[in-house]
Amino acid sequence: MVPLPDVKRTSRLRPTTQTHFHIDFNWWQERDRDWRVFLQGLLCPDHQQAFAELPEDHMVDFVDPLTAEVQRVDGLQHVLITHCAKMDGFISPYTTLVDAIFRIFLANGNIPMTPMELSQQSGRSPELILRVMMGDQIYRGLRPILEG
């Protein structure tokens, strides 16, 4: 994992329980060569088999439901977010906090959420979620969206 001092911040504001976070896939891809292996491990059994036979850089067309804009997106991320993350058991009571937060973002389509909102879905305190996400390391690209 990468220590925080290597991160370029867009603001000097300190995140709070009302700060929005998301999975910064670009940041994660630049710093972790095994990110695809991790994501493939989260696929449902049917898609694990399907993606085992596809090239690593498989892209798909995605139509944004709000703007109708067509974008080329990573096929692995797309199927994980649109299908596998919606399946029963994707997040269990035994899932670690970091993995639960990551999976919540996958299940909601990576829509930014605050620690307060994540708390409602994970059952963990917003203060604990904030401490974990603002610790010395950034896990799985979970980063704040800082404004200002």
N, CA, C and O atoms as a GROMACS GRO file, in nm:
protein
  592
    1MET      N    1   0.083  -0.118   0.000
    1MET     CA    2   0.000   0.000   0.000
    1MET      C    3   0.088   0.125   0.000
    1MET      O    4   0.204   0.119   0.041
    2VAL      N    5   0.034   0.236  -0.046
    2VAL     CA    6   0.111   0.358  -0.062
    2VAL      C    7   0.085   0.453   0.054
    2VAL      O    8  -0.031   0.479   0.086
    3PRO      N    9   0.189   0.507   0.117
    3PRO     CA   10   0.170   0.604   0.225
    3PRO      C   11   0.107   0.733   0.172
    3PRO      O   12   0.124   0.767   0.055
    4LEU      N   13   0.035   0.802   0.257
    4LEU     CA   14  -0.033   0.925   0.218
    4LEU      C   15   0.057   1.036   0.166
    4LEU      O   16   0.014   1.108   0.077
    5PRO      N   17   0.180   1.054   0.215
    5PRO     CA   18   0.260   1.165   0.164
    5PRO      C   19   0.282   1.162   0.013
    5PRO      O   20   0.310   1.267  -0.045
    6ASP      N   21   0.270   1.048  -0.053
    6ASP     CA   22   0.287   1.039  -0.197
    6ASP      C   23   0.164   1.089  -0.273
    6ASP      O   24   0.169   1.103  -0.395
    7VAL      N   25   0.055   1.116  -0.202
    7VAL     CA   26  -0.071   1.153  -0.265
    7VAL      C   27  -0.075   1.303  -0.288
    7VAL      O   28  -0.044   1.382  -0.198
    8LYS      N   29  -0.113   1.343  -0.408
    8LYS     CA   30  -0.132   1.484  -0.437
    8LYS      C   31  -0.275   1.520  -0.400
    8LYS      O   32  -0.369   1.466  -0.458
    9ARG      N   33  -0.292   1.607  -0.307
    9ARG     CA   34  -0.424   1.650  -0.262
    9ARG      C   35  -0.472   1.767  -0.347
    9ARG      O   36  -0.392   1.849  -0.393
   10THR      N   37  -0.601   1.774  -0.368
   10THR     CA   38  -0.656   1.886  -0.442
   10THR      C   39  -0.699   1.998  -0.348
   10THR      O   40  -0.740   2.105  -0.393
   11SER      N   41  -0.689   1.974  -0.218
   11SER     CA   42  -0.731   2.073  -0.121
   11SER      C   43  -0.657   2.050   0.009
   11SER      O   44  -0.605   1.941   0.035
   12ARG      N   45  -0.653   2.153   0.090
   12ARG     CA   46  -0.592   2.140   0.222
   12ARG      C   47  -0.698   2.115   0.330
   12ARG      O   48  -0.665   2.106   0.448
   13LEU      N   49  -0.822   2.105   0.290
   13LEU     CA   50  -0.929   2.079   0.385
   13LEU      C   51  -0.918   1.937   0.438
   13LEU      O   52  -0.890   1.844   0.362
   14ARG      N   53  -0.939   1.922   0.568
   14ARG     CA   54  -0.934   1.790   0.628
   14ARG      C   55  -1.071   1.723   0.615
   14ARG      O   56  -1.171   1.782   0.654
   15PRO      N   57  -1.076   1.602   0.561
   15PRO     CA   58  -1.204   1.532   0.547
   15PRO      C   59  -1.274   1.511   0.681
   15PRO      O   60  -1.210   1.493   0.784
   16THR      N   61  -1.405   1.514   0.676
   16THR     CA   62  -1.490   1.491   0.794
   16THR      C   63  -1.587   1.377   0.762
   16THR      O   64  -1.580   1.317   0.654
   17THR      N   65  -1.676   1.349   0.855
   17THR     CA   66  -1.776   1.244   0.831
   17THR      C   67  -1.877   1.287   0.725
   17THR      O   68  -1.960   1.206   0.683
   18GLN      N   69  -1.871   1.413   0.681
   18GLN     CA   70  -1.959   1.461   0.574
   18GLN      C   71  -1.888   1.473   0.439
   18GLN      O   72  -1.949   1.513   0.340
   19THR      N   73  -1.760   1.437   0.435
   19THR     CA   74  -1.683   1.441   0.310
   19THR      C   75  -1.720   1.321   0.224
   19THR      O   76  -1.733   1.209   0.275
   20HIS      N   77  -1.735   1.342   0.096
   20HIS     CA   78  -1.766   1.232   0.004
   20HIS      C   79  -1.638   1.158  -0.034
   20HIS      O   80  -1.534   1.219  -0.059
   21PHE      N   81  -1.648   1.026  -0.039
   21PHE     CA   82  -1.539   0.937  -0.081
   21PHE      C   83  -1.586   0.856  -0.200
   21PHE      O   84  -1.706   0.849  -0.229
   22HIS      N   85  -1.492   0.793  -0.268
   22HIS     CA   86  -1.523   0.705  -0.380
   22HIS      C   87  -1.402   0.616  -0.405
   22HIS      O   88  -1.297   0.633  -0.343
   23ILE      N   89  -1.417   0.520  -0.498
   23ILE     CA   90  -1.303   0.441  -0.542
   23ILE      C   91  -1.240   0.516  -0.658
   23ILE      O   92  -1.303   0.535  -0.762
   24ASP      N   93  -1.117   0.558  -0.641
   24ASP     CA   94  -1.044   0.624  -0.748
   24ASP      C   95  -0.968   0.515  -0.824
   24ASP      O   96  -0.853   0.484  -0.794
   25PHE      N   97  -1.035   0.457  -0.924
   25PHE     CA   98  -0.976   0.345  -0.998
   25PHE      C   99  -0.846   0.385  -1.066
   25PHE      O  100  -0.752   0.305  -1.072
   26ASN      N  101  -0.838   0.505  -1.118
   26ASN     CA  102  -0.714   0.549  -1.185
   26ASN      C  103  -0.597   0.551  -1.087
   26ASN      O  104  -0.488   0.504  -1.119
   27TRP      N  105  -0.620   0.606  -0.969
   27TRP     CA  106  -0.515   0.611  -0.867
   27TRP      C  107  -0.471   0.469  -0.832
   27TRP      O  108  -0.352   0.440  -0.823
   28TRP      N  109  -0.569   0.381  -0.811
   28TRP     CA  110  -0.540   0.244  -0.770
   28TRP      C  111  -0.461   0.170  -0.878
   28TRP      O  112  -0.364   0.101  -0.849
   29GLN      N  113  -0.503   0.184  -1.003
   29GLN     CA  114  -0.437   0.116  -1.114
   29GLN      C  115  -0.291   0.161  -1.129
   29GLN      O  116  -0.205   0.080  -1.163
   30GLU      N  117  -0.264   0.288  -1.104
   30GLU     CA  118  -0.128   0.341  -1.117
   30GLU      C  119  -0.034   0.288  -1.008
   30GLU      O  120   0.087   0.287  -1.027
   31ARG      N  121  -0.089   0.246  -0.895
   31ARG     CA  122  -0.006   0.211  -0.781
   31ARG      C  123  -0.007   0.064  -0.742
   31ARG      O  124   0.071   0.023  -0.656
   32ASP      N  125  -0.093  -0.015  -0.802
   32ASP     CA  126  -0.103  -0.156  -0.762
   32ASP      C  127  -0.114  -0.242  -0.887
   32ASP      O  128  -0.218  -0.243  -0.954
   33ARG      N  129  -0.009  -0.314  -0.917
   33ARG     CA  130  -0.009  -0.399  -1.037
   33ARG      C  131  -0.109  -0.513  -1.028
   33ARG      O  132  -0.149  -0.567  -1.131
   34ASP      N  133  -0.150  -0.552  -0.909
   34ASP     CA  134  -0.239  -0.666  -0.890
   34ASP      C  135  -0.386  -0.627  -0.876
   34ASP      O  136  -0.466  -0.709  -0.831
   35TRP      N  137  -0.422  -0.506  -0.912
   35TRP     CA  138  -0.560  -0.461  -0.893
   35TRP      C  139  -0.658  -0.548  -0.970
   35TRP      O  140  -0.767  -0.575  -0.921
   36ARG      N  141  -0.623  -0.590  -1.091
   36ARG     CA  142  -0.714  -0.674  -1.170
   36ARG      C  143  -0.734  -0.811  -1.105
   36ARG      O  144  -0.845  -0.864  -1.106
   37VAL      N  145  -0.629  -0.867  -1.050
   37VAL     CA  146  -0.638  -0.997  -0.983
   37VAL      C  147  -0.736  -0.986  -0.866
   37VAL      O  148  -0.820  -1.074  -0.846
   38PHE      N  149  -0.725  -0.877  -0.790
   38PHE     CA  150  -0.816  -0.857  -0.677
   38PHE      C  151  -0.961  -0.847  -0.726
   38PHE      O  152  -1.049  -0.913  -0.672
   39LEU      N  153  -0.985  -0.765  -0.828
   39LEU     CA  154  -1.121  -0.748  -0.880
   39LEU      C  155  -1.176  -0.878  -0.938
   39LEU      O  156  -1.294  -0.908  -0.919
   40GLN      N  157  -1.093  -0.956  -1.007
   40GLN     CA  158  -1.140  -1.083  -1.062
   40GLN      C  159  -1.184  -1.178  -0.951
   40GLN      O  160  -1.276  -1.257  -0.970
   41GLY      N  161  -1.119  -1.170  -0.836
   41GLY     CA  162  -1.158  -1.253  -0.723
   41GLY      C  163  -1.294  -1.218  -0.666
   41GLY      O  164  -1.353  -1.297  -0.594
   42LEU      N  165  -1.345  -1.099  -0.698
   42LEU     CA  166  -1.477  -1.056  -0.650
   42LEU      C  167  -1.590  -1.092  -0.747
   42LEU      O  168  -1.707  -1.079  -0.712
   43LEU      N  169  -1.554  -1.137  -0.866
   43LEU     CA  170  -1.656  -1.172  -0.965
   43LEU      C  171  -1.736  -1.295  -0.920
   43LEU      O  172  -1.684  -1.380  -0.848
   44CYS      N  173  -1.861  -1.302  -0.963
   44CYS     CA  174  -1.942  -1.421  -0.938
   44CYS      C  175  -1.880  -1.537  -1.018
   44CYS      O  176  -1.804  -1.513  -1.112
   45PRO      N  177  -1.912  -1.662  -0.984
   45PRO     CA  178  -1.851  -1.776  -1.053
   45PRO      C  179  -1.867  -1.774  -1.206
   45PRO      O  180  -1.773  -1.807  -1.278
   46ASP      N  181  -1.985  -1.736  -1.255
   46ASP     CA  182  -2.005  -1.732  -1.400
   46ASP      C  183  -1.912  -1.633  -1.468
   46ASP      O  184  -1.854  -1.662  -1.572
   47HIS      N  185  -1.898  -1.516  -1.408
   47HIS     CA  186  -1.813  -1.414  -1.469
   47HIS      C  187  -1.664  -1.442  -1.447
   47HIS      O  188  -1.582  -1.400  -1.528
   48GLN      N  189  -1.629  -1.512  -1.339
   48GLN     CA  190  -1.489  -1.551  -1.322
   48GLN      C  191  -1.446  -1.639  -1.440
   48GLN      O  192  -1.337  -1.622  -1.495
   49GLN      N  193  -1.532  -1.731  -1.477
   49GLN     CA  194  -1.502  -1.820  -1.589
   49GLN      C  195  -1.496  -1.741  -1.720
   49GLN      O  196  -1.406  -1.762  -1.801
   50ALA      N  197  -1.591  -1.651  -1.741
   50ALA     CA  198  -1.595  -1.573  -1.865
   50ALA      C  199  -1.472  -1.483  -1.878
   50ALA      O  200  -1.415  -1.473  -1.986
   51PHE      N  201  -1.432  -1.418  -1.769
   51PHE     CA  202  -1.320  -1.325  -1.777
   51PHE      C  203  -1.185  -1.396  -1.780
   51PHE      O  204  -1.084  -1.335  -1.816
   52ALA      N  205  -1.182  -1.521  -1.743
   52ALA     CA  206  -1.057  -1.596  -1.753
   52ALA      C  207  -1.015  -1.613  -1.898
   52ALA      O  208  -0.897  -1.630  -1.928
   53GLU      N  209  -1.112  -1.607  -1.988
   53GLU     CA  210  -1.084  -1.629  -2.130
   53GLU      C  211  -1.072  -1.499  -2.211
   53GLU      O  212  -1.041  -1.504  -2.330
   54LEU      N  213  -1.097  -1.384  -2.149
   54LEU     CA  214  -1.092  -1.256  -2.221
   54LEU      C  215  -0.957  -1.188  -2.201
   54LEU      O  216  -0.890  -1.212  -2.100
   55PRO      N  217  -0.917  -1.104  -2.295
   55PRO     CA  218  -0.791  -1.030  -2.276
   55PRO      C  219  -0.803  -0.933  -2.158
   55PRO      O  220  -0.912  -0.887  -2.125
   56GLU      N  221  -0.690  -0.904  -2.097
   56GLU     CA  222  -0.689  -0.820  -1.977
   56GLU      C  223  -0.746  -0.681  -2.002
   56GLU      O  224  -0.806  -0.621  -1.912
   57ASP      N  225  -0.728  -0.629  -2.121
   57ASP     CA  226  -0.773  -0.492  -2.150
   57ASP      C  227  -0.910  -0.489  -2.220
   57ASP      O  228  -0.937  -0.396  -2.297
   58HIS      N  229  -0.995  -0.586  -2.195
   58HIS     CA  230  -1.127  -0.596  -2.258
   58HIS      C  231  -1.212  -0.474  -2.219
   58HIS      O  232  -1.236  -0.448  -2.101
   59MET      N  233  -1.257  -0.401  -2.320
   59MET     CA  234  -1.339  -0.282  -2.298
   59MET      C  235  -1.480  -0.308  -2.348
   59MET      O  236  -1.502  -0.388  -2.440
   60VAL      N  237  -1.579  -0.239  -2.286
   60VAL     CA  238  -1.718  -0.250  -2.328
   60VAL      C  239  -1.776  -0.109  -2.341
   60VAL      O  240  -1.723  -0.014  -2.283
   61ASP      N  241  -1.884  -0.097  -2.417
   61ASP     CA  242  -1.955   0.030  -2.427
   61ASP      C  243  -2.051   0.041  -2.310
   61ASP      O  244  -2.124  -0.053  -2.279
   62PHE      N  245  -2.051   0.156  -2.245
   62PHE     CA  246  -2.140   0.183  -2.133
   62PHE      C  247  -2.221   0.307  -2.166
   62PHE      O  248  -2.165   0.410  -2.205
   63VAL      N  249  -2.353   0.298  -2.152
   63VAL     CA  250  -2.440   0.412  -2.176
   63VAL      C  251  -2.479   0.470  -2.040
   63VAL      O  252  -2.545   0.404  -1.959
   64ASP      N  253  -2.436   0.594  -2.016
   64ASP     CA  254  -2.468   0.661  -1.890
   64ASP      C  255  -2.619   0.681  -1.883
   64ASP      O  256  -2.676   0.743  -1.972
   65PRO      N  257  -2.686   0.628  -1.778
   65PRO     CA  258  -2.832   0.637  -1.771
   65PRO      C  259  -2.883   0.780  -1.753
   65PRO      O  260  -2.999   0.808  -1.785
   66LEU      N  261  -2.800   0.871  -1.704
   66LEU     CA  262  -2.843   1.009  -1.683
   66LEU      C  263  -2.823   1.096  -1.807
   66LEU      O  264  -2.907   1.180  -1.839
   67THR      N  265  -2.711   1.076  -1.876
   67THR     CA  266  -2.677   1.163  -1.989
   67THR      C  267  -2.693   1.096  -2.125
   67THR      O  268  -2.690   1.164  -2.228
   68ALA      N  269  -2.709   0.965  -2.127
   68ALA     CA  270  -2.715   0.885  -2.250
   68ALA      C  271  -2.583   0.888  -2.327
   68ALA      O  272  -2.577   0.846  -2.442
   69GLU      N  273  -2.478   0.937  -2.264
   69GLU     CA  274  -2.346   0.940  -2.325
   69GLU      C  275  -2.288   0.799  -2.327
   69GLU      O  276  -2.294   0.727  -2.227
   70VAL      N  277  -2.231   0.760  -2.440
   70VAL     CA  278  -2.168   0.629  -2.453
   70VAL      C  279  -2.019   0.644  -2.424
   70VAL      O  280  -1.951   0.730  -2.480
   71GLN      N  281  -1.969   0.559  -2.334
   71GLN     CA  282  -1.828   0.563  -2.296
   71GLN      C  283  -1.770   0.423  -2.308
   71GLN      O  284  -1.840   0.324  -2.287
   72ARG      N  285  -1.642   0.414  -2.341
   72ARG     CA  286  -1.569   0.286  -2.337
   72ARG      C  287  -1.517   0.271  -2.195
   72ARG      O  288  -1.447   0.359  -2.145
   73VAL      N  289  -1.551   0.160  -2.131
   73VAL     CA  290  -1.508   0.137  -1.993
   73VAL      C  291  -1.446  -0.002  -1.982
   73VAL      O  292  -1.470  -0.089  -2.066
   74ASP      N  293  -1.368  -0.021  -1.878
   74ASP     CA  294  -1.307  -0.150  -1.850
   74ASP      C  295  -1.416  -0.254  -1.828
   74ASP      O  296  -1.503  -0.235  -1.743
   75GLY      N  297  -1.413  -0.362  -1.902
   75GLY     CA  298  -1.515  -0.466  -1.894
   75GLY      C  299  -1.523  -0.532  -1.758
   75GLY      O  300  -1.633  -0.562  -1.710
   76LEU      N  301  -1.410  -0.556  -1.695
   76LEU     CA  302  -1.406  -0.619  -1.564
   76LEU      C  303  -1.476  -0.531  -1.460
   76LEU      O  304  -1.561  -0.578  -1.385
   77GLN      N  305  -1.441  -0.403  -1.456
   77GLN     CA  306  -1.505  -0.311  -1.362
   77GLN      C  307  -1.655  -0.303  -1.389
   77GLN      O  308  -1.736  -0.304  -1.296
   78HIS      N  309  -1.691  -0.296  -1.516
   78HIS     CA  310  -1.831  -0.280  -1.553
   78HIS      C  311  -1.916  -0.398  -1.506
   78HIS      O  312  -2.020  -0.378  -1.443
   79VAL      N  313  -1.874  -0.521  -1.536
   79VAL     CA  314  -1.954  -0.637  -1.498
   79VAL      C  315  -1.956  -0.655  -1.346
   79VAL      O  316  -2.055  -0.700  -1.290
   80LEU      N  317  -1.847  -0.621  -1.281
   80LEU     CA  318  -1.842  -0.631  -1.136
   80LEU      C  319  -1.943  -0.535  -1.073
   80LEU      O  320  -2.018  -0.573  -0.983
   81ILE      N  321  -1.945  -0.410  -1.120
   81ILE     CA  322  -2.034  -0.309  -1.064
   81ILE      C  323  -2.179  -0.334  -1.102
   81ILE      O  324  -2.268  -0.318  -1.018
   82THR      N  325  -2.206  -0.371  -1.227
   82THR     CA  326  -2.344  -0.382  -1.273
   82THR      C  327  -2.410  -0.516  -1.244
   82THR      O  328  -2.532  -0.526  -1.247
   83HIS      N  329  -2.330  -0.619  -1.215
   83HIS     CA  330  -2.391  -0.750  -1.191
   83HIS      C  331  -2.345  -0.814  -1.060
   83HIS      O  332  -2.425  -0.831  -0.968
   84CYS      N  333  -2.219  -0.848  -1.052
   84CYS     CA  334  -2.169  -0.930  -0.941
   84CYS      C  335  -2.189  -0.863  -0.805
   84CYS      O  336  -2.222  -0.930  -0.707
   85ALA      N  337  -2.168  -0.731  -0.798
   85ALA     CA  338  -2.180  -0.660  -0.671
   85ALA      C  339  -2.325  -0.651  -0.623
   85ALA      O  340  -2.350  -0.616  -0.508
   86LYS      N  341  -2.419  -0.682  -0.710
   86LYS     CA  342  -2.562  -0.677  -0.675
   86LYS      C  343  -2.614  -0.810  -0.622
   86LYS      O  344  -2.728  -0.819  -0.578
   87MET      N  345  -2.531  -0.913  -0.626
   87MET     CA  346  -2.575  -1.046  -0.586
   87MET      C  347  -2.578  -1.061  -0.433
   87MET      O  348  -2.500  -0.999  -0.361
   88ASP      N  349  -2.672  -1.144  -0.387
   88ASP     CA  350  -2.681  -1.173  -0.244
   88ASP      C  351  -2.549  -1.230  -0.195
   88ASP      O  352  -2.486  -1.311  -0.263
   89GLY      N  353  -2.507  -1.188  -0.077
   89GLY     CA  354  -2.385  -1.240  -0.017
   89GLY      C  355  -2.259  -1.167  -0.059
   89GLY      O  356  -2.150  -1.201  -0.012
   90PHE      N  357  -2.271  -1.066  -0.147
   90PHE     CA  358  -2.151  -0.992  -0.189
   90PHE      C  359  -2.086  -0.923  -0.070
   90PHE      O  360  -1.963  -0.915  -0.061
   91ILE      N  361  -2.169  -0.874   0.022
   91ILE     CA  362  -2.119  -0.818   0.149
   91ILE      C  363  -2.180  -0.900   0.260
   91ILE      O  364  -2.302  -0.910   0.272
   92SER      N  365  -2.095  -0.960   0.342
   92SER     CA  366  -2.145  -1.042   0.452
   92SER      C  367  -2.113  -0.973   0.585
   92SER      O  368  -2.033  -0.880   0.588
   93PRO      N  369  -2.175  -1.018   0.693
   93PRO     CA  370  -2.143  -0.961   0.825
   93PRO      C  371  -1.997  -0.983   0.865
   93PRO      O  372  -1.948  -0.917   0.956
   94TYR      N  373  -1.929  -1.075   0.798
   94TYR     CA  374  -1.791  -1.109   0.834
   94TYR      C  375  -1.688  -1.036   0.747
   94TYR      O  376  -1.567  -1.054   0.764
   95THR      N  377  -1.736  -0.954   0.654
   95THR     CA  378  -1.646  -0.880   0.566
   95THR      C  379  -1.573  -0.774   0.647
   95THR      O  380  -1.635  -0.704   0.727
   96THR      N  381  -1.441  -0.761   0.627
   96THR     CA  382  -1.365  -0.659   0.699
   96THR      C  383  -1.417  -0.520   0.662
   96THR      O  384  -1.483  -0.503   0.559
   97LEU      N  385  -1.388  -0.421   0.745
   97LEU     CA  386  -1.440  -0.286   0.722
   97LEU      C  387  -1.394  -0.230   0.588
   97LEU      O  388  -1.476  -0.178   0.512
   98VAL      N  389  -1.265  -0.238   0.558
   98VAL     CA  390  -1.216  -0.183   0.430
   98VAL      C  391  -1.283  -0.254   0.313
   98VAL      O  392  -1.326  -0.189   0.218
   99ASP      N  393  -1.292  -0.386   0.319
   99ASP     CA  394  -1.357  -0.460   0.210
   99ASP      C  395  -1.506  -0.428   0.202
   99ASP      O  396  -1.561  -0.419   0.092
  100ALA      N  397  -1.571  -0.410   0.316
  100ALA     CA  398  -1.714  -0.376   0.315
  100ALA      C  399  -1.735  -0.240   0.249
  100ALA      O  400  -1.826  -0.224   0.168
  101ILE      N  401  -1.652  -0.142   0.284
  101ILE     CA  402  -1.664  -0.009   0.223
  101ILE      C  403  -1.642  -0.019   0.073
  101ILE      O  404  -1.718   0.038  -0.006
  102PHE      N  405  -1.538  -0.090   0.033
  102PHE     CA  406  -1.507  -0.107  -0.109
  102PHE      C  407  -1.625  -0.173  -0.181
  102PHE      O  408  -1.664  -0.130  -0.289
  103ARG      N  409  -1.681  -0.276  -0.122
  103ARG     CA  410  -1.792  -0.348  -0.184
  103ARG      C  411  -1.920  -0.264  -0.187
  103ARG      O  412  -1.999  -0.276  -0.280
  104ILE      N  413  -1.940  -0.180  -0.086
  104ILE     CA  414  -2.056  -0.089  -0.088
  104ILE      C  415  -2.045   0.004  -0.208
  104ILE      O  416  -2.144   0.027  -0.278
  105PHE      N  417  -1.926   0.058  -0.231
  105PHE     CA  418  -1.908   0.145  -0.348
  105PHE      C  419  -1.930   0.069  -0.478
  105PHE      O  420  -1.991   0.123  -0.571
  106LEU      N  421  -1.883  -0.053  -0.487
  106LEU     CA  422  -1.908  -0.133  -0.608
  106LEU      C  423  -2.057  -0.155  -0.627
  106LEU      O  424  -2.109  -0.141  -0.738
  107ALA      N  425  -2.126  -0.190  -0.519
  107ALA     CA  426  -2.269  -0.221  -0.528
  107ALA      C  427  -2.353  -0.099  -0.566
  107ALA      O  428  -2.458  -0.113  -0.627
  108ASN      N  429  -2.306   0.022  -0.528
  108ASN     CA  430  -2.385   0.141  -0.561
  108ASN      C  431  -2.336   0.208  -0.690
  108ASN      O  432  -2.379   0.319  -0.722
  109GLY      N  433  -2.248   0.142  -0.763
  109GLY     CA  434  -2.198   0.198  -0.888
  109GLY      C  435  -2.090   0.302  -0.869
  109GLY      O  436  -2.066   0.384  -0.957
  110ASN      N  437  -2.024   0.300  -0.753
  110ASN     CA  438  -1.917   0.394  -0.718
  110ASN      C  439  -1.966   0.538  -0.709
  110ASN      O  440  -1.893   0.632  -0.740
  111ILE      N  441  -2.090   0.553  -0.667
  111ILE     CA  442  -2.143   0.687  -0.642
  111ILE      C  443  -2.082   0.736  -0.511
  111ILE      O  444  -2.086   0.664  -0.411
  112PRO      N  445  -2.023   0.857  -0.509
  112PRO     CA  446  -1.959   0.906  -0.387
  112PRO      C  447  -2.054   0.904  -0.266
  112PRO      O  448  -2.172   0.937  -0.278
  113MET      N  449  -1.998   0.866  -0.152
  113MET     CA  450  -2.074   0.860  -0.027
  113MET      C  451  -1.989   0.916   0.086
  113MET      O  452  -1.866   0.916   0.079
  114THR      N  453  -2.056   0.963   0.190
  114THR     CA  454  -1.989   1.012   0.310
  114THR      C  455  -1.972   0.898   0.410
  114THR      O  456  -2.042   0.797   0.399
  115PRO      N  457  -1.882   0.912   0.507
  115PRO     CA  458  -1.874   0.812   0.613
  115PRO      C  459  -2.008   0.795   0.687
  115PRO      O  460  -2.039   0.686   0.735
  116MET      N  461  -2.087   0.902   0.696
  116MET     CA  462  -2.219   0.891   0.758
  116MET      C  463  -2.307   0.795   0.678
  116MET      O  464  -2.374   0.710   0.735
  117GLU      N  465  -2.307   0.808   0.547
  117GLU     CA  466  -2.387   0.721   0.461
  117GLU      C  467  -2.332   0.578   0.462
  117GLU      O  468  -2.409   0.482   0.464
  118LEU      N  469  -2.200   0.565   0.459
  118LEU     CA  470  -2.139   0.432   0.464
  118LEU      C  471  -2.171   0.364   0.596
  118LEU      O  472  -2.187   0.242   0.601
  119SER      N  473  -2.181   0.441   0.703
  119SER     CA  474  -2.214   0.388   0.835
  119SER      C  475  -2.352   0.322   0.834
  119SER      O  476  -2.372   0.217   0.895
  120GLN      N  477  -2.446   0.385   0.767
  120GLN     CA  478  -2.582   0.331   0.761
  120GLN      C  479  -2.586   0.196   0.692
  120GLN      O  480  -2.668   0.111   0.726
  121GLN      N  481  -2.499   0.176   0.595
  121GLN     CA  482  -2.499   0.049   0.522
  121GLN      C  483  -2.409  -0.056   0.584
  121GLN      O  484  -2.433  -0.176   0.569
  122SER      N  485  -2.305  -0.012   0.654
  122SER     CA  486  -2.208  -0.108   0.708
  122SER      C  487  -2.234  -0.143   0.855
  122SER      O  488  -2.187  -0.245   0.904
  123GLY      N  489  -2.308  -0.056   0.924
  123GLY     CA  490  -2.331  -0.078   1.066
  123GLY      C  491  -2.213  -0.038   1.154
  123GLY      O  492  -2.213  -0.064   1.274
  124ARG      N  493  -2.113   0.026   1.096
  124ARG     CA  494  -1.995   0.074   1.171
  124ARG      C  495  -2.008   0.223   1.193
  124ARG      O  496  -2.080   0.291   1.120
  125SER      N  497  -1.939   0.275   1.293
  125SER     CA  498  -1.952   0.418   1.324
  125SER      C  499  -1.887   0.503   1.214
  125SER      O  500  -1.786   0.463   1.156
  126PRO      N  501  -1.944   0.621   1.187
  126PRO     CA  502  -1.886   0.708   1.085
  126PRO      C  503  -1.744   0.753   1.122
  126PRO      O  504  -1.660   0.772   1.035
  127GLU      N  505  -1.719   0.771   1.252
  127GLU     CA  506  -1.586   0.813   1.296
  127GLU      C  507  -1.482   0.705   1.268
  127GLU      O  508  -1.370   0.735   1.226
  128LEU      N  509  -1.518   0.579   1.291
  128LEU     CA  510  -1.427   0.468   1.262
  128LEU      C  511  -1.400   0.459   1.111
  128LEU      O  512  -1.286   0.441   1.069
  129ILE      N  513  -1.504   0.472   1.032
  129ILE     CA  514  -1.489   0.468   0.886
  129ILE      C  515  -1.396   0.580   0.841
  129ILE      O  516  -1.307   0.556   0.758
  130LEU      N  517  -1.414   0.700   0.894
  130LEU     CA  518  -1.328   0.812   0.856
  130LEU      C  519  -1.184   0.786   0.897
  130LEU      O  520  -1.092   0.812   0.818
  131ARG      N  521  -1.162   0.734   1.018
  131ARG     CA  522  -1.025   0.704   1.064
  131ARG      C  523  -0.957   0.603   0.972
  131ARG      O  524  -0.840   0.618   0.937
  132VAL      N  525  -1.030   0.500   0.934
  132VAL     CA  526  -0.973   0.396   0.847
  132VAL      C  527  -0.940   0.455   0.710
  132VAL      O  528  -0.834   0.427   0.654
  133MET      N  529  -1.030   0.534   0.656
  133MET     CA  530  -1.010   0.586   0.521
  133MET      C  531  -0.909   0.700   0.517
  133MET      O  532  -0.859   0.734   0.410
  134MET      N  533  -0.878   0.760   0.630
  134MET     CA  534  -0.781   0.869   0.633
  134MET      C  535  -0.656   0.830   0.710
  134MET      O  536  -0.582   0.917   0.756
  135GLY      N  537  -0.631   0.700   0.723
  135GLY     CA  538  -0.512   0.652   0.792
  135GLY      C  539  -0.386   0.676   0.710
  135GLY      O  540  -0.389   0.749   0.611
  136ASP      N  541  -0.277   0.613   0.751
  136ASP     CA  542  -0.148   0.632   0.684
  136ASP      C  543  -0.143   0.570   0.545
  136ASP      O  544  -0.058   0.608   0.465
  137GLN      N  545  -0.232   0.477   0.516
  137GLN     CA  546  -0.232   0.412   0.385
  137GLN      C  547  -0.367   0.429   0.318
  137GLN      O  548  -0.471   0.439   0.384
  138ILE      N  549  -0.364   0.432   0.187
  138ILE     CA  550  -0.488   0.435   0.109
  138ILE      C  551  -0.512   0.293   0.059
  138ILE      O  552  -0.427   0.235  -0.009
  139TYR      N  553  -0.627   0.239   0.093
  139TYR     CA  554  -0.659   0.102   0.055
  139TYR      C  555  -0.753   0.101  -0.064
  139TYR      O  556  -0.853   0.172  -0.066
  140ARG      N  557  -0.720   0.019  -0.163
  140ARG     CA  558  -0.807  -0.008  -0.277
  140ARG      C  559  -0.857   0.119  -0.347
  140ARG      O  560  -0.966   0.119  -0.404
  141GLY      N  561  -0.780   0.225  -0.342
  141GLY     CA  562  -0.818   0.349  -0.410
  141GLY      C  563  -0.929   0.426  -0.343
  141GLY      O  564  -0.986   0.516  -0.404
  142LEU      N  565  -0.964   0.394  -0.217
  142LEU     CA  566  -1.069   0.466  -0.146
  142LEU      C  567  -1.014   0.603  -0.107
  142LEU      O  568  -0.928   0.616  -0.020
  143ARG      N  569  -1.065   0.706  -0.175
  143ARG     CA  570  -1.011   0.841  -0.156
  143ARG      C  571  -1.122   0.943  -0.142
  143ARG      O  572  -1.233   0.924  -0.193
  144PRO      N  573  -1.092   1.053  -0.073
  144PRO     CA  574  -1.191   1.160  -0.060
  144PRO      C  575  -1.203   1.241  -0.188
  144PRO      O  576  -1.110   1.250  -0.268
  145ILE      N  577  -1.318   1.300  -0.204
  145ILE     CA  578  -1.339   1.399  -0.308
  145ILE      C  579  -1.338   1.532  -0.235
  145ILE      O  580  -1.438   1.571  -0.175
  146LEU      N  581  -1.226   1.600  -0.241
  146LEU     CA  582  -1.210   1.725  -0.168
  146LEU      C  583  -1.243   1.844  -0.257
  146LEU      O  584  -1.201   1.852  -0.372
  147GLU      N  585  -1.318   1.935  -0.200
  147GLU     CA  586  -1.357   2.056  -0.273
  147GLU      C  587  -1.297   2.176  -0.202
  147GLU      O  588  -1.274   2.173  -0.081
  148GLY      N  589  -1.272   2.279  -0.276
  148GLY     CA  590  -1.227   2.402  -0.212
  148GLY      C  591  -1.097   2.449  -0.255
  148GLY      O  592  -1.049   2.552  -0.207
   0.00000   0.00000   0.00000
